[in-house]
Amino acid sequence: MNTKKTSNQNVNLKNSKVDTIHQTINNYYSDEVIANARNSLIKAVKCAWIDGVLKKSLHNNEVLIHLNSKECNELISNLTNYNTDEFNDDDIDENSKIIDIFHKAGGNLLILGEAGSGKTTSVLKLADSLLIQAENKKSDEVKPIPIVFNLSSWQEGLTIDDWVLERLKEEYNEINRDILNHLIINKHFIFIFDALDEVKEEYRDKCLLALNKFYCTKVVSCRIKDYKKLQTRLKNNNANCTKLKSSKAIIIKPLTIPQIDNYLMQVMQTNKFNNLNVVLERLEKEKLLADNEENRPLYTLFKTPFMLFVATSVYKDKHIQPLLKTGTVEEHKQHIFNQYIKKALLRRKSNNKYLPKQALKYLRNIAKGLEKGSQTQLIPEIVYHQLLD
């Protein structure tokens, strides 16, 4: 039996079925209907991810920090024996925008970084720029719409094709399923897959293998230490992009000491902080110490925009307990988080229906419910009562 011939026949049959479905959809739906569906999707993505997440993200509410990054294209490969501790890297021009890096990558991009380094912020800034291009009615060319998904809900055994369609139906249920199929087939989407590291650890390699079989333009983000543990690498492939030159992998670099200093000074100039001067004094003392993480716990802790914002948010309040006099980086981090939670629970005294202990209990139950359902994002509109039981 000619296996190759049979395989080609199956592919041709599959393509024939796809073409038939495509033709049926084209005959049934007018250009106006498709255009209206696109407009609805653009508005929905903008509402959910740009207005709902990016513009409300923690470190976007303060002085803007420009994130530096570097290329690390050796981390895109189908090799499983690659030593990730040995690779060359090149700094990316500090004036480069994420949209420019994406286009230079030919349409496929892997974004890596430490926890809190700004990976999600970066992918959402990319989505924002792509949305602007997609809704530009002056352009004759129809630009693809960025669709953002958090990978935490991916389940073993599902192809990315099936999972994407299910998520599209679930999150954009006002759009007819056939129209969604039409938009996928006609390459109207750029898929942004955030947080590969939030997939259960035992399934991450399988998820990445599934992503490698998904032949659409895609962006994937992941914590660098979790990506390095994987046996699989994101493949440099894109069957739908004939002009693909090469995919890119970039690593968002930790904040430098000048960046941290500059941020704190700008925040001090624009706000009246009561305790932040204590932080600045401690940082000035750390500068005089050896360049060793054990001797510079605050600088080590503030290497990410997330922790830098949390700390400045905490120490603008004169009622907050001051910094620990001594301790490890982890002890300082836990202390700052405890103070941040305390401040958040006391923020709206007049409207509080629950005591702090009660609120923490309910939040823990919600977190456990989200973890059980492989969810990492809390959307109040769809919180079920069983999470609070």
Secondary structure, DSSP 8 states (H G I E B T S, - for coil): --HHHHHHHHHHHHHHHHHHHHHHHHHHS-HHHHHHHHHHHHHHHIIIIIITTGGG-GGGSSS-----EEE-GGGB-S-SS--TTS---EE--TT--HHHHHHHTTT-EEEEE-TTSSHHHHHHHHHHHHHHHHT-TT-SS---EEEEEEGGG--TT--HHHHHHHHHHHHSTTS-HHHHHHHHHTT-EEEEEE-GGGS-GGGHHHHHHHHHT--S-EEEEEEHHHHHH-S--B----TT-TT----EEEEE----HHHHHHHHHHHHHHS--SSHHHHHHHHHHHHTS-S-GGG-HHHHHTTSHHHHHHHHHHTT-TTS----SS--HHHHHHHHHHHHHHHHHTTTGGG--S-HHHHHHHHHHHHHHHHHTT-----GGG--GGGG-
